[in-house]
Amino acid sequence: MTNRNLALALAGALVVAACQPGGAGRPAAPAPGAAAPPAVAPAQTPDISAPRYSDALAGLYNQPASSVPTDVPVNYYAPHPAGGAARAVLTMALVPGANYGRLRQYHQEAVQAAATPTARALAQDDLQIQPLLQKAVEIVKERYPWLELMDDIATAQERNVSLTLVMDIRSQLGRQAGPPTSVEIEVVVFDERRQPVSRVLARGQASPGSPGDYGFQRAAGAALDELAGKSKAYFN
């Protein structure tokens, strides 16, 4: 599977297809002779609060990611300590973390809350998650090119993979004259013994620009740069 196809598959696996019931027809017309409802002044753009993100491994593993040691080198390709040849390459798993659904819903709400069509168009462009997903997967695949997307850690264990990476992404959208927008990319690595051995966290920040421009893509770019550096340093 190519980098692009894997990124697309990852994005598809992370989308929560929430089909809301109702709202399928035209609104009912007022009864003959009924007075028209009073005009309502347009609402102010509501504040969109970041979701309450969970631990990246919530619902996936019985140990929190926060307890896994950070930035521990993963010497996957090193020879076995007892001697002999280097490890044979086996299947590797890429598992989505616990927060993708919350992240996507958060960004959708921010787009919908834009006060003007221009701001909405800017937000729609700025808050896209797919470019970040695709690049993050490409960075990891440069080190571990045999990754396959799997639904969860249990599936990876059933497949007896030699390495499992759980990737989680979170954002906190900033505001003008307020805190900057921040992006976190977290990768938790499980070894062939199915134990979490390293947690790599990459962060980026950027100040929002004009209305609708949260600076998400700029913050994501900074987080990706840090992920690329840490990937080369620790994913060996």
Number of C-alpha atoms within 10 A of each C-alpha: 12 10 19 14 11 20 22 17 16 22 17 12 17 20 13 12 9 6 6 7 6 6 7 7 6 6 7 6 7 10 8 6 6 8 8 8 7 6 6 6 6 7 8 9 12 12 10 15 12 17 14 9 15 14 16 24 22 15 14 18 14 8 14 15 21 12 10 17 13 15 17 15 17 19 12 20 14 11 13 12 7 6 7 8 10 12 12 10 13 13 17 23 28 26 27 25 27 23 22 22 14 21 21 19 15 20 23 15 14 23 21 16 19 20 16 13 11 12 18 19 14 18 25 18 15 18 23 15 18 14 16 20 22 19 18 24 21 19 19 21 18 14 16 20 16 15 23 20 19 21 17 20 23 14 13 23 16 8 13 17 21 20 26 29 28 24 26 22 26 23 25 21 24 23 19 14 9 9 14 20 23 23 25 21 22 22 28 25 25 21 18 16 12 17 14 22 17 23 24 22 19 21 21 23 24 21 20 22 13 12 16 25 22 26 24 30 22 19 24 29 21 20 24 23 17 17 24 19 13 16 23 14 13 17 20 13
